[in-house]
Amino acid sequence: MADTIFGKIIRREIPADIVYEDDDVLAFKDLNPQAPVHVLFVPKRALATLNDATPADAELIGKLILAAAAYAKREGLDKDGYRAVINCNEHGGQTVFHLHVHLLAGRRMHWPPG
C-alpha cells in the first residue's frame, strides 16, 4: 500500500487537529468539513479500503467504530445524533486510500446525502 496523508498524520510528519487517540486509532478534524463537526477516525495500521479487510481485521474495524461512538458520546453528539460513514473506492467517494470513518454531526442529516 502506498503511503498516504493519513500515514503522515499518524507519524506526526504533518500537523492535524487531533481530537482522539488510543493505541489503535487516531482521529482528527477534517480540513474540508461537510458538517459543523467532521472528524476522521483512522486505524494506525494501514488498510487501503474496506474491500481489503479480512476476518483478521474485525477487531481493528470494531475499535474504529467504537472510537467514533466514544468520541460522539464524550462530545455530547449522541443526544441529537450523528452519521458515521465509510467510503470505499472512487465511486463510493473514497479519496484517501487508508480506511477511515467520517463522523459528521452538528446539523440534521438528509438521505440521500446528495
N, C-alpha and C positions, 0 to 999 in steps of 0.2 A: 504494500500500500504506500502511495506517495505521502510525503509529509504535507500537512495542511496547516492553515492558520490556527486551527484549534490545538494542534500539537504544539505549536509555538507558544500559544497562550498557556497551555498546561505546563510547559517548561519555563515559563516566565521570560521568554525571549522577546515577547511584545506585550505591552500593557493591556489590561482589561479591567473592567469594574466588576471584580469578583464578589459575589454575594453569598456563596455557599461552597464549602469544600469538606470532603471527608477522604478516607483512604482510596476510594474508588471513583469518585465523581467530583467534577468541578463545575460550577455554574457562574455565569457572568451575564451582564446586561447586553442585549443585542444592540449593535451600533446602528441598525436601521429598524427601530421598533415599529411593529404593526399594531400595537395596543399601548395604553398607558404603562402597563407592566409587560415587558417582553424579555424573558430570561432564557438563556440556553443552558441546558444540562448536558454535559458531555462525559462519557466514560474516560478515565485516564488511560485505559488500554484501548488503543485504536481499533476500530471495527468500521469498515468503509460504509456499509449500508445495512439496513435491516435484512436484506436478502442474504448477506454474508453470515448472519447469526446462525449458530448451531445449538443443539441442546446444551452443549458445554458453556454457552454464553447466557443461559437462562438466569443464573444468579446475578450476573452483571446487569442485564437488562432490567431485572426486578429492582435492583438497587437504584438504577437510574430513575425509574418511575417513582419509587418510594422517596427518593431525594426531592423530586419535584413536588410531591404531595406534602412532604415535611416543610419545605420552604413556603408553600402556599399557606399551610396552617400557621406557621410562625409569623407570616406577614399579614394574617387575617384575611387572606384572599379566599379562603374556603367558605366563608359565610355567604358571599354573593355568587361565588363560582369562578371557575377559570377553565381554560382549554389547554390540554396537553396534546401536542401534535408531533408525530414522527413522519417526516417526508422521506420518500425513497426514490432515488434516481431522478433523472431530468423531468419527466412528465409528472412526477409526484412533487416537484418543486424543490428537490434537494440541490443545493448549490455548493455545499462543502461536504466532501466525501469522508466524513468522520461522523458516525452515528451520533445523533443528538436529539433531544426533546426540547421543543419550544413550549414554554409556559407563557400563556397570554392571559391577561386579566386587566381589570380596571374599567371595563366597559361591557355592555351587552354584546355577546357574540351572536352571529347570524349563520344560518346554514341554508344553502351552501355559502361558503365564505366569499365566493366571488372572484 
